[in-house]
Amino acid sequence: MLVTGGTGTLGGLVARHLVAAHGVRSLVLASRQGPAAAGAAQLQAELAAAGAQVEIVACDLAERAQAEALLARVPGRLSGVIHTAGVVDDAVLGGLTPERLETVLRPKADAATHWTS
């Protein structure tokens, strides 16, 4: 199972749930910072202690070449992708400039199009 944004708060919650509630035993957690992300080592250790094999990788999934390279190296059969990657830029929609909107949507919209095209 591949979890994008896997070292973030939501990604970590999803990974823990997959292991505890669904018995997932092989996870790839992808995020822009990968193993250097705050809390990544602790998350990996926690999931390993629960019986999962976990690989944490640095990958900007909004970059098509990086997404393709990651998919090419995912070990075994990929059974699913859960897309939790995102950027927080708190503002009401009308308060977002085009640049801020692009920053917020890039990890979601651009990355999602790589999985469907």
For each residue, the residues with C-beta under 8 A, 3 or more apart:
1: 18 24 26 27 28 78 79 80 81 82
2: 6 27 28 30 70 74 78 80 81 82
3: 6 11 14 15 18 27 28 29 30 81 82 84
4: 11 30 31 61 81 82 83 84 85 111
5: 8 10 11 30 31 83 84 85 86 107
6: 2 3 11 12 14 15 27 28 29 30 31 56 84
7: 11 12 29 31 33 34 37 38 39 40 43 56
8: 5 11 12 31 37 84 85 86
9: 12 13
10: 5 13 14 84 86
11: 3 4 5 6 7 8 14 15 29 31 84 85
12: 6 7 8 9 15 16 39 43
13: 9 10 16 17
14: 3 6 10 11 17 18 82 84
15: 3 6 11 12 18 19 27 29 43 47 54
16: 12 13 19 20 46 47 50
17: 13 14 20 21 22
18: 1 3 14 15 21 22 24 27 82
19: 15 16 22 23 24 25 27 47 50 51 52
20: 16 17 50
21: 17 18
22: 17 18 19
23: 19
24: 1 18 19 27 52
25: 19 51 52 53
26: 1 52 53 75 76
27: 1 2 3 6 15 18 19 24 47 52 53 54 55
28: 1 2 3 6 54 55 56 57 70 74 75
29: 3 6 7 11 15 40 43 44 54 55 56 57
30: 2 3 4 5 6 34 56 57 58 59 61 70 85
31: 4 5 6 7 8 11 34 37 40 56 58 59 85
32: 58 59 60
33: 7 36 37 40 58
34: 7 30 31 37 40 56 57 58 59
35: 40 41 44 56 57 58
36: 33 40 58
37: 7 8 31 33 34 40 56
38: 7
39: 7 12 42 43
40: 7 29 31 33 34 35 36 37 43 44 56
41: 35 44 45
42: 39 45 46
43: 7 12 15 29 39 40 46 47 54 56
44: 29 35 40 41 47 48 54 56
45: 41 42 48 49
46: 16 42 43 49 50
47: 15 16 19 27 43 44 50 52 54
48: 44 45 51 52 53 54
49: 45 46
50: 16 19 20 46 47
51: 19 25 48
52: 19 24 25 26 27 47 48
53: 25 26 27 48
54: 15 27 28 29 43 44 47 48
55: 27 28 29 75
56: 6 7 28 29 30 31 34 35 37 40 43 44
57: 28 29 30 34 35 70
58: 30 31 32 33 34 35 36
59: 30 31 32 34 66 67 69 70
60: 32 63 66
61: 4 30 66 67 70 85 107 111 114
62: 106 107 110 111 114
63: 60 66 67
64: 67 68 114
65: 68 69
66: 59 60 61 63 69 70
67: 59 61 63 64 70 71 111 114 115
68: 64 65 71 72 114
69: 59 65 66 72 73
70: 2 28 30 57 59 61 66 67 73 74
71: 67 68 74 78
72: 68 69
73: 69 70
74: 2 28 70 71 78
75: 26 28 55
76: 26
77:
78: 1 2 71 74 81
79: 1
80: 1 2
81: 1 2 3 4 78 115
82: 1 2 3 4 14 18
83: 4 5 108 111 112 115
84: 3 4 5 6 8 10 11 14
85: 4 5 8 11 30 31 61 107 108 111
86: 5 8 10 104 107 108
87: 103 104 106 107
88: 104
89: 96 100 103 104
90:
91: 95 96 100
92: 95 96
93: 96
94:
95: 91 92
96: 89 91 92 93 100 101 104
97: 100 101
98: 101 102
99: 102 103
100: 89 91 96 97 103 104
101: 96 97 98 104 105
102: 98 99 105 106
103: 87 89 99 100 106
104: 86 87 88 89 96 100 101 108
105: 101 102 108 109 110
106: 62 87 102 103 109 110 111
107: 5 61 62 85 86 87 110 111
108: 83 85 86 104 105 111 112
109: 105 106 112 113
110: 62 105 106 107 113 114
111: 4 61 62 67 83 85 106 107 108 114 115
112: 83 108 109 115 116
113: 109 110 116 117
114: 61 62 64 67 68 110 111 117
115: 67 81 83 111 112
116: 112 113
117: 113 114
